[in-house]
């Protein structure tokens, strides 16, 4: 914990500073949600096919970056909202200007009580 997943349109790949974003995201998660630095882990998942509204997907005029953060239960709505606001701002600062629109979003959710992890 926290379990962080970043889903993004592949057209943003060259403009997205993923390493810098992950570091800043982990720092924000520690500061805002009281996570332990060594517990922060982030997976980046590019998507080759993004459809936006009624746009022809081949036009590739829009990109999506969506961040999901799973935390152990116990954080209040105010903490979750503060974290998602920080995450959206971090996306803005870690994606360079592009010829296409970039739509950033974030969600913080409680991990299910059945959550377990193992390290080897």
C-alpha positions in Angstrom: 0.0 0.0 0.0 -0.5 2.4 -1.7 -1.2 0.6 -4.9 -1.0 3.2 -7.7 -1.9 2.6 -11.3 -1.5 5.2 -14.1 -3.4 4.4 -17.3 -2.5 6.7 -20.2 -3.0 7.0 -23.9 0.1 5.9 -25.7 0.3 9.1 -27.8 1.4 11.0 -24.6 4.3 8.6 -23.9 7.0 10.9 -25.4 5.7 13.9 -23.5 5.1 12.2 -20.2 8.0 12.4 -17.6 6.9 9.2 -15.9 10.0 8.9 -13.7 9.6 12.5 -12.4 5.9 12.0 -12.0 6.2 8.8 -10.0 8.7 10.4 -7.6 6.6 13.5 -7.1 3.5 11.4 -6.8 5.1 9.2 -4.1 6.2 12.4 -2.2 2.7 13.8 -2.4 1.2 10.5 -1.2 3.5 10.4 1.8 2.9 14.0 2.7 -0.9 14.1 2.2 -2.0 10.5 3.0 0.7 9.6 5.5 1.9 6.6 3.4 5.4 5.2 4.0 7.8 6.0 1.1 8.9 2.4 0.8 5.3 1.3 0.5 4.6 3.5 -2.6 4.6 1.5 -5.9 3.3 2.7 -9.2 2.5 0.8 -12.4 2.2 2.7 -15.8 -0.1 1.1 -18.4 -0.1 2.7 -21.8 -3.2 2.2 -23.9 -2.9 1.9 -27.7 -6.5 2.8 -28.3 -8.3 5.8 -26.7 -11.7 7.0 -27.9 -12.9 10.5 -26.9 -16.5 11.6 -27.4 -17.5 11.3 -31.0 -14.0 11.8 -32.4 -12.7 9.4 -34.9 -10.1 7.4 -32.8 -7.7 7.6 -35.7 -7.6 11.4 -35.4 -5.7 11.0 -32.1 -6.6 14.6 -31.0 -7.1 13.6 -27.3 -5.1 11.7 -24.7 -6.2 10.5 -21.3 -4.1 10.1 -18.2 -6.0 8.5 -15.3 -4.4 7.8 -11.9 -6.0 5.3 -9.4 -4.6 5.2 -5.9 -5.6 2.4 -3.6 -5.0 3.1 0.1 -5.8 1.1 3.2 -9.0 2.4 4.7 -9.0 5.2 7.2 -8.3 8.3 5.2 -11.2 10.9 5.2 -12.8 12.4 2.2 -10.9 15.6 2.6 -7.5 13.8 2.5 -8.6 11.9 -0.6 -9.8 15.0 -2.3 -6.5 16.9 -1.5 -4.5 14.0 -2.9 -6.5 13.7 -6.1 -6.2 17.5 -6.6 -2.4 17.2 -6.2 -2.2 14.3 -8.6 -4.1 16.1 -11.3 -1.7 19.1 -10.9 1.3 16.7 -11.1 0.0 15.3 -14.4 -0.2 18.9 -15.7 3.4 19.6 -14.7 4.9 16.3 -15.9 3.3 16.2 -19.3 4.9 18.6 -21.8 2.9 20.7 -24.2 1.4 18.6 -27.0 -0.5 19.2 -30.2 -3.4 17.1 -28.7 -5.6 17.7 -25.7 -4.6 15.9 -22.5 -7.4 15.0 -20.1 -6.1 14.3 -16.6 -8.1 12.6 -13.8 -7.5 10.9 -10.5 -9.3 8.7 -8.0 -8.4 7.6 -4.5 -10.2 4.5 -3.2 -10.0 2.3 -0.2 -8.4 -1.1 -0.7 -10.8 -4.0 0.1 -10.4 -5.5 3.5 -9.2 -8.7 1.8 -6.1 -6.9 0.5 -2.9 -8.8 1.2 0.6 -8.4 -0.1 3.8 -10.4 0.0 7.4 -9.5 -0.6 10.2 -11.8 -1.6 
